[in-house]
């Protein structure tokens, strides 16, 4: 790898930001670009070639948002139901171009620990996020609302060992937040001679 390639990759990694759906501007991403991002996801590292990542792509995120709100409503008791939460979930996709549900689909190799499959699916998600950054596409990886609740897993008809990894909201934004790190790198790394 030459220094130009490294610099390009480093720049993409360092400028990737989470942009909340409400900060997106409603412009549509061509489906071909979303498909290209999913192809990048497919090149994530995987132990035993299990390739545990799966994606459900909503071209109309308002459909996903309505379904998400209904799953939330069904997953909480009447006394725990919050109308504001319901409405927020229902309107979350209004300015988003695409919503992608990310799933870790457990393979049939029990010798591979579940955490490795989760790590592989997370790597696939990171590939999407970095690819989106390189295309000036805003992204947000969300696990809020009902996403991590058993009712959402049931909604997706997933197996017992499958895991919902979250929802990726993709779109365009007019502004991006500044990046920061709060813990110095030297406090996170130990070099051994």
C-alpha positions in Angstrom: 0.0 0.0 0.0 1.4 3.4 -0.9 1.2 6.5 1.2 -1.5 8.0 -1.0 -3.8 5.0 -0.4 -3.1 5.1 3.3 -3.8 8.8 3.5 -7.1 8.4 1.7 -8.2 5.6 4.0 -7.1 7.4 7.1 -9.0 10.5 6.0 -12.2 8.5 5.5 -11.8 6.9 8.9 -11.1 10.1 10.7 -13.9 12.1 9.1 -16.7 9.5 9.5 -19.4 11.0 11.7 -22.7 9.9 13.1 -25.4 12.2 11.7 -28.8 11.8 13.4 -31.8 11.2 11.0 -33.4 14.5 12.0 -30.2 16.3 10.7 -30.5 14.7 7.3 -32.0 16.7 4.5 -34.3 14.3 2.7 -32.4 14.0 -0.6 -32.4 10.5 -2.0 -29.3 8.3 -2.5 -29.3 6.3 -5.8 -30.0 2.7 -5.1 -26.9 1.7 -7.0 -24.8 3.5 -4.4 -26.5 1.7 -1.5 -25.9 -1.6 -3.4 -22.2 -0.6 -3.7 -22.1 0.0 0.1 -23.7 -3.5 0.7 -21.0 -5.0 -1.5 -18.3 -3.4 0.7 -20.1 -4.9 3.7 -19.8 -8.3 2.1 -16.0 -8.1 2.3 -15.8 -7.9 6.1 -13.6 -10.4 7.9 -15.3 -13.6 8.8 -14.1 -16.7 10.7 -14.8 -19.9 8.9 -16.4 -18.0 6.0 -19.7 -17.9 7.9 -20.5 -14.4 6.5 -23.1 -13.8 9.2 -24.2 -10.4 8.1 -27.7 -9.9 6.7 -29.4 -6.7 5.7 -33.0 -5.6 5.2 -33.0 -2.5 3.0 -35.9 0.0 3.1 -35.9 2.3 0.1 -38.7 4.2 1.8 -37.6 4.7 5.4 -41.1 6.0 6.4 -42.4 2.4 5.9 -39.7 1.2 8.3 -40.4 3.9 10.8 -44.1 3.1 10.9 -43.3 -0.6 11.4 -40.8 0.2 14.1 -43.3 2.4 15.9 -45.9 -0.4 15.8 -43.4 -3.0 17.2 -42.6 -0.5 20.0 -46.3 -0.1 20.7 -46.8 -3.9 20.9 -43.7 -4.5 23.0 -44.6 -2.3 25.9 -47.4 -2.5 28.4 -50.3 0.0 28.3 -48.9 1.8 31.3 -45.4 2.0 29.9 -46.5 3.2 26.4 -45.3 6.7 25.7 -47.1 8.5 22.9 -44.1 10.9 22.3 -41.7 7.9 21.8 -44.2 6.3 19.5 -44.5 9.5 17.4 -40.8 10.0 17.4 -40.2 6.5 16.1 -42.9 6.9 13.5 -41.4 10.1 12.1 -37.7 9.1 12.4 -37.3 8.3 8.7 -38.9 11.5 7.3 -35.6 13.0 6.2 -33.7 9.7 5.6 -33.0 8.2 2.2 -32.7 4.5 3.2 -33.0 2.5 6.4 -31.0 -0.7 6.6 -31.7 -3.2 9.4 -28.5 -5.1 10.2 -28.6 -8.6 11.5 -26.1 -11.2 12.7 -27.4 -14.5 11.3 -25.9 -17.3 13.3 -24.3 -19.9 11.1 -24.2 -23.6 11.6 -20.6 -23.9 12.9 -21.1 -24.0 16.7 -17.3 -24.0 17.2 -17.3 -20.4 16.2 -18.2 -18.3 19.2 -21.2 -15.9 18.9 -19.0 -12.9 19.8 -16.9 -13.6 16.6 -20.0 -13.6 14.5 -21.1 -10.3 16.1 -17.7 -8.9 15.5 -17.9 -9.9 11.8 -21.3 -8.3 11.4 -20.0 -5.2 13.1 -17.1 -5.1 10.7 -19.6 -5.3 7.8 -21.5 -2.4 9.3 -18.3 -0.4 9.6 -17.5 -1.1 6.0 -20.9 0.5 5.1 -20.3 3.5 7.3 -16.8 4.1 5.8 -18.0 3.6 2.3 -20.9 6.1 2.9 -18.4 8.7 4.2 -16.3 8.3 1.0 -19.5 9.0 -1.0 -20.5 12.0 1.2 -23.4 10.1 2.5 -24.5 10.8 6.1 -25.1 7.8 8.3 -26.3 6.9 11.7 -26.1 3.4 13.4 -29.0 3.2 15.8 -30.0 0.7 18.4 -32.7 2.9 20.0 -36.4 2.4 20.2 -37.5 -1.2 20.0 -34.6 -2.3 17.9 -33.0 -4.5 20.6 -36.2 -5.8 22.1 -37.4 -9.4 21.6 -40.5 -8.1 19.8 -38.3 -6.6 17.1 -36.5 -9.9 16.7 -39.8 -11.6 16.4 -41.0 -9.1 13.9 -38.0 -10.0 11.7 -38.6 -13.8 12.3 -35.1 -14.3 13.5 -33.7 -17.5 15.1 -32.9 -17.7 18.8 -29.1 -17.1 18.3 -29.5 -14.4 15.6 -28.9 -10.8 16.8 -30.4 -7.5 15.5 -27.3 -5.3 15.3 -29.2 -2.1 14.7 -30.6 0.1 12.0 -28.4 2.2 9.7 -30.0 5.4 8.6 -28.5 6.8 5.4 -29.1 10.1 3.7 -27.5 13.4 2.9 -26.8 16.2 5.3 -26.0 19.9 5.0 -23.8 19.9 8.1 -21.7 17.3 9.9 -20.7 17.4 13.5 -17.1 17.9 14.6 -15.1 14.8 15.6 -13.5 14.4 19.0 -11.9 11.8 21.2 -12.0 12.3 25.0 -9.4 9.8 26.1 -5.9 10.3 24.8 -4.6 7.4 22.5 -1.6 6.8 24.8 -4.1 6.0 27.6 -5.6 3.3 25.4 -2.5 1.6 24.1 0.3 -0.3 25.8 3.4 -1.0 23.8 5.4 -4.1 24.8 9.0 -4.6 23.8 
